[in-house]
């Protein structure tokens, strides 16, 4: 009898997990129990197809030829504080250093063991860090390169980089080629860039600075150039876009009377191939500010309204045509990039073009919701970020996702309407090595029939 009881007890123990598994299956088939909290939402399909359910477009803000549609999350929520420092913030504070590739030999990093603030430290006590250890940077022997700079993040926060952000100085002004995140404590990294100043290869400064010393006049390149960098990934196409945009900005800023060559020259900008110097020119800068005046003159009020609405992005229309969308993880990141983004959109609106009927909120929503029907490619750095490109008919979407501890969300999404059909190239178009540049000094001919002198080496 004792053996029988013992056998019965063991049988119950063996059958119990099977009973619970069966009950779980019944509950799953019937759905969650009333009052239970739903599990985390899983995006359906690609990030592009998920935009429809994640974001909602609001009534636009009008500014000259610009219409800016604020975008909020459909659930009305917003991600809390993000840990990132921006490129402009890092360059101005000295916490981020950018140099030509050939200067990396002098860049060493003291390692103290404290590589960030929670959750970005390495598990050690903040009061008792490791002794400092100096580690040499990677050995770069190729010298300076057009499409590569070296960046060091000295900050105690991860660095966020957006495609189209401008760094000035070195041997040429450059733009960041693609979105990425640079973690705290990282070794000097190769930063993929494109040149936006084809007529210079002489050093103007040892390190690179932000687009403008004044935050109120900061900028990134306009959507036309961003598209060439992000989609075409081709240096020559970036130069072509830069030259065309410089010409259009000069013409827009030329005085109505007294201009020579059909209004093509004006003081301070004639003769330069630098996109940054043209944007910094007083006449052009005033024209850009004029185009964005309704938004920028009431900047604080506009940002306060965006915060109240918990806006996380904007859809952009120029002359009635929807061309671009920039979406961020939260309102704080949107507000920190607001000035340079709006001024880039305003620069795009200076170009002459065909006017279209003003798009509606439904049109802007459709632009966001339209799924990508083409291919998807991605690259990543383990534990840091994932960057995805979704190619579709007439539009492309780029998604930067943070993989850092405590994050796991999309930090920035760019969606663009393609201006023209572009052949996709996996790597930047190679350019001649600049040590053989036949013009080692800035070329300044006595009589320049065209303000954009481009040396043979760049053609």
C-alpha positions in Angstrom: 0.0 0.0 0.0 2.9 2.4 0.9 4.4 1.7 -2.5 1.1 2.4 -4.2 0.7 5.7 -2.4 4.3 6.6 -3.3 3.6 5.8 -7.0 0.4 7.9 -7.0 2.3 10.9 -5.6 5.0 10.6 -8.2 2.4 10.4 -11.0 0.7 13.6 -9.8 4.1 15.4 -9.8 4.8 14.3 -13.4 1.3 15.2 -14.7 1.2 18.7 -13.0 3.4 20.5 -15.6 1.3 19.0 -18.4 -1.9 20.2 -16.9 -0.6 23.8 -16.5 0.8 23.8 -20.1 -2.7 22.7 -21.3 -4.4 25.5 -19.3 -1.9 28.1 -20.7 -2.8 26.9 -24.2 -6.5 27.4 -23.5 -5.9 30.9 -22.0 -3.8 31.8 -25.0 -6.4 30.7 -27.5 -9.1 32.7 -25.6 -6.9 35.8 -25.5 -5.6 37.7 -22.4 -7.6 37.6 -19.2 -9.8 40.6 -18.5 -7.9 43.4 -16.9 -4.5 41.9 -17.6 -1.8 44.2 -19.1 -1.0 43.6 -22.8 2.5 42.5 -23.7 4.9 44.9 -25.6 3.7 45.8 -29.0 5.6 44.2 -31.8 6.1 46.1 -35.1 4.4 44.5 -38.0 6.7 44.0 -41.0 9.3 46.6 -41.9 9.8 49.9 -40.0 8.3 51.7 -43.0 5.1 49.7 -42.8 4.9 50.2 -39.1 4.9 54.0 -39.4 1.2 53.9 -40.2 0.3 52.6 -36.8 3.0 54.4 -34.8 2.6 58.1 -35.9 -0.1 60.6 -36.6 0.2 63.9 -38.5 -1.2 67.2 -37.1 -2.3 70.5 -38.8 0.7 72.2 -40.5 2.7 75.3 -39.6 3.0 77.6 -42.6 6.2 79.5 -43.4 6.5 81.0 -46.8 7.0 78.2 -49.3 7.2 75.8 -46.4 4.6 73.7 -44.8 5.7 71.8 -41.7 3.4 69.1 -40.4 4.1 68.1 -36.7 4.0 64.4 -36.1 3.1 62.7 -32.8 3.0 59.1 -31.7 -0.4 57.5 -32.2 -0.6 56.4 -28.6 0.1 59.9 -27.3 3.1 58.7 -25.4 6.7 59.7 -25.8 10.0 58.0 -24.8 11.5 59.5 -21.7 14.9 61.2 -21.5 17.5 60.0 -24.0 21.2 59.8 -23.1 22.6 61.3 -26.3 24.8 64.3 -26.9 24.5 65.9 -30.4 27.4 66.7 -32.7 27.0 70.5 -32.4 26.9 70.2 -28.6 30.0 68.0 -28.5 32.1 70.2 -30.9 31.2 73.4 -29.1 32.0 71.9 -25.6 35.2 70.2 -26.8 33.8 66.8 -25.8 33.8 65.6 -29.4 36.9 66.0 -31.6 37.0 65.6 -35.4 40.2 65.7 -37.4 41.6 64.7 -40.7 42.6 61.0 -40.8 46.3 61.8 -41.0 46.2 63.5 -37.6 45.0 60.5 -35.6 48.5 59.6 -34.4 48.4 62.3 -31.8 45.0 61.4 -30.4 45.3 59.2 -27.4 42.6 58.5 -24.8 43.1 58.1 -21.1 41.1 55.1 -19.8 40.0 55.4 -16.2 37.5 52.5 -16.2 34.6 54.9 -15.7 33.3 55.1 -19.3 30.0 56.7 -18.7 27.2 57.3 -16.2 24.6 54.6 -15.4 23.6 52.6 -17.4 26.8 53.3 -19.4 29.5 52.5 -16.9 31.3 49.2 -16.9 30.0 47.9 -13.6 32.7 49.4 -11.4 32.4 51.7 -8.4 32.3 55.3 -9.4 34.3 56.1 -6.3 37.1 53.6 -7.0 37.8 53.7 -10.8 40.6 51.7 -12.4 44.0 53.4 -12.7 44.5 55.3 -15.9 45.9 53.4 -18.9 46.9 55.1 -22.0 46.1 53.1 -25.1 47.4 54.2 -28.5 44.9 54.8 -31.3 44.8 52.7 -34.4 47.7 53.2 -36.8 46.4 55.1 -39.8 49.1 55.2 -42.5 47.1 56.3 -45.6 47.2 60.0 -44.7 44.3 62.4 -45.2 41.3 61.2 -47.2 38.4 63.0 -48.8 35.7 60.6 -47.6 37.1 59.7 -44.1 37.6 61.8 -41.0 38.5 60.5 -37.5 36.2 61.3 -34.6 36.7 60.8 -30.8 33.9 61.0 -28.4 35.4 62.2 -25.1 31.9 62.8 -23.6 30.3 60.7 -20.8 27.3 60.4 -23.1 26.8 58.5 -26.4 27.1 60.7 -29.5 24.3 60.9 -32.0 25.3 61.7 -35.6 22.8 62.5 -38.4 23.5 62.3 -42.1 23.9 65.8 -43.6 25.4 67.4 -40.4 28.2 69.8 -41.3 31.7 70.0 -39.9 33.9 72.9 -41.0 37.6 73.3 -41.2 40.4 70.8 -41.9 41.3 70.6 -45.6 37.7 70.7 -46.7 34.3 71.2 -45.1 32.5 67.8 -44.9 29.1 66.3 -44.0 28.3 63.2 -42.1 27.4 60.4 -44.6 24.9 58.4 -42.6 23.2 58.3 -39.2 25.1 56.4 -36.4 25.8 56.3 -32.7 29.3 56.5 -31.1 29.3 55.0 -27.7 31.0 56.3 -24.6 34.7 55.3 -24.3 35.0 54.2 -27.9 38.4 54.3 -29.6 38.8 56.9 -32.4 36.5 55.9 -35.2 36.6 56.2 -39.0 33.8 58.7 -39.8 32.4 58.3 -43.3 31.9 61.8 -44.8 31.3 63.6 -48.1 33.1 66.8 -49.1 31.0 69.9 -49.7 33.8 72.2 -50.6 35.4 70.8 -53.8 37.7 73.8 -54.5 40.0 73.5 -51.4 42.6 71.0 -50.2 44.6 73.2 -47.8 44.3 73.1 -44.0 42.4 75.9 -42.5 42.3 74.5 -39.0 43.7 71.4 -37.2 40.3 70.3 -36.0 36.7 70.7 -37.3 34.0 72.9 -35.8 30.3 73.1 -36.0 28.3 74.5 -38.9 28.0 77.9 -37.2 29.3 79.5 -33.9 25.8 80.9 -33.4 23.2 78.2 -32.5 20.5 80.5 -33.9 22.2 80.1 -37.3 23.2 76.5 -37.2 22.4 74.4 -40.3 22.8 71.1 -42.0 22.8 70.6 -45.7 19.4 70.8 -47.4 17.3 67.7 -48.4 18.7 67.8 -52.0 22.3 67.2 -50.8 21.2 64.8 -48.0 19.5 62.7 -50.6 22.7 62.5 -52.7 24.7 61.5 -49.7 22.3 59.0 -48.2 20.8 57.4 -51.3 23.3 57.8 -54.1 26.3 57.5 -51.7 28.4 59.1 -54.4 30.8 62.0 -54.0 30.4 63.4 -57.5 26.6 63.5 -57.0 27.1 65.3 -53.7 29.3 67.9 -55.5 26.8 68.3 -58.2 24.0 68.9 -55.7 26.2 71.4 -53.7 27.1 73.4 -56.8 23.5 73.6 -57.9 22.3 74.6 -54.5 25.0 77.3 -54.1 24.0 78.8 -57.4 20.3 78.8 -56.5 21.0 80.4 -53.1 23.2 83.1 -54.6 20.5 83.9 -57.1 17.9 84.0 -54.4 20.0 86.3 -52.2 21.2 88.6 -55.0 20.0 92.2 -54.8 17.3 93.2 -57.2 19.4 96.0 -58.6 23.1 96.5 -59.3 23.8 92.8 -59.6 26.3 91.8 -62.2 26.0 88.7 -64.5 22.3 88.6 -64.2 22.3 88.7 -60.4 24.8 85.9 -60.0 27.3 87.8 -57.8 26.9 89.4 -54.4 29.4 90.4 -51.7 31.1 87.7 -49.7 29.9 84.6 -51.6 31.2 85.0 -55.1 34.1 82.7 -55.9 33.7 80.1 -53.2 32.9 76.4 -53.6 32.1 76.0 -49.9 28.4 75.2 -49.1 29.1 76.2 -45.5 30.6 79.6 -46.4 27.7 80.4 -48.6 25.2 79.5 -45.9 27.2 81.6 -43.4 27.2 84.6 -45.9 25.1 87.4 -44.4 22.9 87.9 -47.5 22.1 84.2 -47.9 21.6 83.7 -44.1 19.1 86.5 -44.0 17.3 85.1 -47.0 17.1 81.7 -45.3 15.9 83.3 -42.0 13.3 85.2 -44.0 12.0 82.0 -45.5 11.7 80.4 -42.1 10.6 83.7 -40.3 7.1 82.6 -39.2 8.7 79.6 -37.5 12.0 80.9 -36.2 10.8 84.4 -35.0 8.4 82.6 -32.7 10.8 79.7 -32.1 10.2 79.3 -28.4 6.4 79.5 -28.8 6.5 77.0 -31.6 8.6 74.6 -29.5 6.4 75.1 -26.5 3.4 74.1 -28.6 5.3 71.1 -30.0 6.1 70.0 -26.4 2.5 70.4 -25.4 1.5 68.2 -28.3 4.4 65.8 -27.6 5.5 66.1 -31.2 8.4 63.9 -32.2 8.9 64.9 -35.8 7.8 66.8 -38.9 6.7 66.1 -42.5 8.0 68.8 -44.9 6.4 70.2 -48.0 8.1 72.7 -50.3 6.0 74.7 -52.7 3.1 72.3 -52.1 5.1 69.1 -52.7 5.8 66.8 -49.8 9.5 65.9 -49.9 10.8 64.8 -46.5 10.1 63.6 -43.0 12.4 63.6 -39.9 11.2 61.7 -36.8 12.9 61.4 -33.5 12.6 59.2 -30.3 11.1 62.1 -28.3 10.3 65.8 -28.3 13.5 66.8 -26.7 15.7 65.5 -29.6 13.3 67.2 -32.1 13.7 70.5 -30.3 17.5 70.2 -30.1 17.7 69.7 -33.9 14.9 72.1 -34.7 16.9 75.1 -35.8 19.3 73.4 -38.1 16.6 71.2 -39.6 14.2 74.1 -40.3 16.9 76.3 -41.8 17.9 73.4 -44.1 14.3 73.1 -45.2 14.1 76.9 -45.7 17.3 76.8 -47.9 15.6 74.1 -50.0 12.5 76.4 -50.4 14.7 79.2 -51.9 15.0 77.4 -55.3 12.6 78.4 -58.0 10.2 75.7 -58.9 6.6 74.8 -59.8 4.0 75.6 -57.2 1.5 72.9 -56.3 -1.7 72.9 -54.3 -1.1 72.9 -50.6 -1.1 69.3 -49.3 -3.6 68.3 -46.6 -3.0 66.5 -43.4 -4.3 63.4 -45.1 -1.7 63.8 -47.8 1.1 64.0 -45.2 -0.3 61.0 -43.4 -0.3 59.0 -46.6 3.3 60.0 -47.2 4.3 58.5 -43.8 2.0 55.5 -44.1 3.0 54.4 -47.6 4.9 51.1 -47.2 8.2 50.4 -48.9 7.7 47.6 -51.4 11.4 47.2 -52.4 14.5 45.9 -50.6 15.9 46.4 -47.2 19.6 46.5 -46.2 21.2 47.1 -42.8 24.4 47.5 -41.0 25.1 47.5 -37.3 27.6 47.7 -34.4 26.8 45.1 -31.8 25.3 46.5 -28.7 25.4 50.1 -30.1 23.1 50.7 -33.1 21.4 49.2 -36.2 21.0 51.3 -39.3 18.5 50.2 -41.9 17.7 51.5 -45.4 14.3 50.6 -47.0 14.1 51.1 -50.7 10.7 51.6 -52.4 9.2 53.1 -55.5 9.7 56.8 -55.4 10.7 57.0 -51.7 13.3 55.7 -49.2 13.3 55.3 -45.5 16.3 55.2 -43.2 16.0 54.0 -39.6 18.6 54.4 -36.8 17.9 52.1 -33.9 19.8 52.4 -30.6 21.0 49.0 -29.1 22.7 50.6 -26.1 21.7 49.3 -22.7 18.4 50.7 -21.5 17.3 51.9 -25.0 16.2 49.5 -27.8 14.2 52.1 -29.7 14.3 54.1 -33.0 16.3 57.2 -32.4 15.9 58.8 -35.8 13.9 58.0 -39.0 14.3 59.9 -42.3 11.8 59.3 -45.1 12.3 61.1 -48.4 10.6 61.4 -51.7 13.3 60.7 -54.3 13.9 63.8 -56.4 15.2 61.7 -59.3 16.0 58.1 -60.2 19.4 57.4 -58.7 21.7 54.4 -59.3 22.5 52.9 -55.9 26.2 52.5 -55.0 27.2 50.5 -52.0 30.3 52.6 -51.2 31.3 56.2 -51.8 32.5 56.8 -55.3 36.4 56.8 -55.2 38.1 60.1 -55.7 41.7 60.8 -56.6 44.2 61.0 -53.7 44.7 64.6 -52.8 48.5 64.6 -52.1 48.9 64.9 -55.9 46.6 68.0 -56.0 48.3 70.3 -58.5 46.8 73.3 -56.6 48.4 73.1 -53.1 47.3 76.6 -52.3 43.8 78.1 -52.7 43.4 79.0 -56.4 42.3 82.6 -57.0 42.6 83.6 -60.6 42.7 87.3 -61.3 39.5 87.1 -63.4 37.1 84.3 -62.6 34.2 84.1 -65.1 32.4 81.7 -62.9 32.2 81.7 -59.1 32.7 78.0 -58.9 36.2 77.2 -59.9 36.7 73.4 -59.8 40.2 72.1 -60.3 40.8 69.3 -62.8 41.6 66.9 -60.0 38.0 66.9 -58.9 36.3 66.4 -62.2 
